[in-house]
Structure formats: structure tokens, C-alpha cells
Amino acid sequence: MEKARKKINSHNSLSFNTTAYYPIPETDEINKFTTFYIVNNYKSKNFDFFSKTGNDEEIFKNGEYKRIKNNEKTEYQFEEIKNQTEQIQNSHLVQYGPNFLLNLNWNFVDEVLINKEKFSHFSYIESTRKYQEKTIKVEYNIYISQKNLVSKFERKSFVDDKLGQTVTYEFSDYRFSKNEIDFNYSLPKNYALKYFEKIDINPLEKGAKAPDFVAIDFENREFSEKNFVGNKTLLLFSSTGCGASKDVSDFMNSSDFNLSNKLNLINFFTTDSKEIVQKYFKNKANKFPIIADRKDIENSYKISVFPVLYVINYDGIIEQTYIGEEITDFFKANKSE
């Protein structure tokens, strides 16, 4: 154990693969997934990490956590830093990563042979509690190889000392470094942005009445639901930190695009401050009214993803809702002739 800790503590960064096995008691099947990790500065509270599981990726760098779901073309973030902190502390990496596991107070059990290879077996009682007059115990087990590496981790659940579920993690392909390991990763430029806190919130549906609002744009012009009367109005909700929002903005503000004169557009950056949006457009053309820093409007319009476009008819009723790449397609179909 001490040799394994010394090996970990003699470096600052590592990468590894982990294969997790989660049994499903109801079906006797086992869910299996493999994750690749890079963890930098893991001895510090300010560590960074990158992970890839199938088509999903996580990146935690400079105190900001993002999850990329490539199948959805969506980037997920936390709106509140306290929720992000909780997510990191409860992540598989922090709970079950080999560098974090070695910080626990392990007790030696025995030496075991696995596939003819010798391992040192240690255990740790993670928790014991009473539930409906039953004793629930969670026990951790790790197996350290002759190379002083954590090779396997088991999380066993017991009910009145009867074994229930066993979750297993196997670790391989370790790489250690005294310096940071480059993630070699760039965030996608055209993905939608969604907040974890609003993951169950869906945009307003077709046929709903557009909520009332009063707002002042960057030119000190007032806009409200009165703009809907006698006009077909577009409300575009964007974010400066969203790649898909940037793509839409670049298209609609390009020199060769003019919106149909039958449509009026208001561009909201509800989560961004006025200063951030002004900086965002400093070297960009802008043809449309911009309203920033209005979380109240974002909430009333149930915005949980960026960008979102509401098409509102002459009576103030939502006629259609578009999300992400659909918005550019809508603009292409509604260019001024």
C-alpha cells in the first residue's frame, strides 16, 4: 500500500483506462463501460481532468466543468458553482479513481492470485447505517499489483451481512508524469449549450401565449409584448459561451443575409452581462436589437438550452420553436428577396 502511495505521490499527473461493471439485479445482466482519464495536479484541490466514455466527454479545467454529448451535439454546464462542486465531489473519478482511492484508510486483508498474478488485497468500510431495522453496510476492496498499481476496485453492498450488489472497476494502461499531460482537446464550435439545473425544462410549445416583458436594448430602445401586435416577431435566445449561438449569430449578421421584412427579430443574451455581450460584438457586425442580463425573461420563456428561437404571430402566440442548427435553416428559408 505504501509503495503504491509513494508511486502516486512522486508524480503530479496520470492517465489511465477504467472498465466498470455494474450488475442489474432485476435482469442478472451487467452494464459495462470503459472510460479514459487524464488527471493533472491530482495532489491539489485545483486538479483538472478529461474523460471520454463512448461518445461522451468530460472536461474540468480552470475550475469550469463541461460535459460534451456528441450524439446530441450539446455541451452541458452548471449554472451555479455550488452545484458544479457537488458534481465533482460525487463523480466516479473522485469517488473511485485510483489516485483518490489511495487516500483512504485501508486495512490489509490477504495476498490473492488473480489470473496467476499476485495482488495485495485491502478493504475499507465506507459506511454502515440502519434502514427499516436492517443494517446496510458498504465495503470497498482494492487489489494492488506487484508493480504497485491499483489494478481493481470493488464496491460491495451488504444487507444484514448478506452480500447484495458488487460493482467492479478495473484499471489499466497507466501513464505517469511529473508535468501536466496535454488534453489535446478543443471544445466543439457548433454545439448547443444546456444547463444541468434545467435539464428537465422544455421550451414553450407551439400555441402557448408568449409571456409579457419590458426590456431596454443597447440603443436604449424599449421592447415589450406590444411589439407582437400586428407583427410577426422572432425572439432569439443566445449565449456568448455557446458555439451554436455563435454560428447562428455569424450567419444572421453576415453581409449577404437580410431577414424578410415581414419579420422583426430581438436577440436576447439573458445569462450574459451587458459588458460581456458588448465585448462579444466588439469586432462583429450586428443588425438586430440586443437585450442582455435578463434572467427573469429567460425563466418566463423556459430557456434551458441555447440557442432557441421563438416565432410569435400577430396575436402574441408562439407559432413555432427552433433549437440549435434548426435556427440557421429557418433563417435561410426566410431571407429577404
GIDALIN-V644412 format. One record per pair of residues at least 24 apart in sequence whose ideal C-beta (glycine too) atoms are under 6 Angstrom apart, sorted by the first residue. I is the first residue (numbers start at 0). J is the second residue. Records with the same first field share a line. If there is no record, write none. Layout:
I=J ; J
//
This chain:
0=105
2=147
3=143 ; 147
4=101
6=147
7=98 ; 101
10=175 ; 177
11=40 ; 177
12=39 ; 176 ; 179 ; 180
13=38 ; 175
14=174 ; 180
15=170 ; 172 ; 173
16=171 ; 172
17=168 ; 170
18=169
19=168
20=167
21=166
22=164
37=180 ; 182
39=179
41=98
48=92
49=182 ; 184
72=190
73=190 ; 191 ; 193
74=190 ; 192
75=193 ; 195
77=195
78=194 ; 196
95=152 ; 168
97=149 ; 170
100=141
117=145
118=142 ; 144
119=143
133=158 ; 159
134=159
148=173
187=242
188=242
189=242 ; 243 ; 246
190=242 ; 243
191=243 ; 304 ; 323
192=238 ; 241 ; 305
193=304
197=303
200=301 ; 303
202=301 ; 307 ; 320
203=301 ; 317
205=317 ; 319
207=317
208=316
209=311 ; 315 ; 317
210=299
212=296
214=290 ; 293
216=288 ; 289 ; 290
217=289
222=265
224=315
227=311 ; 315
229=313
230=263
231=262 ; 312
232=263 ; 311
233=262 ; 264 ; 310
234=265 ; 309
235=266 ; 308
236=267 ; 302 ; 307
237=268 ; 305 ; 306
238=270 ; 305
239=271 ; 275 ; 279
241=305
243=306 ; 323
244=305 ; 306
247=306 ; 326 ; 327
250=327
251=330
252=284 ; 285 ; 286
257=335
259=333 ; 335
260=335
269=293 ; 294 ; 296 ; 297
//
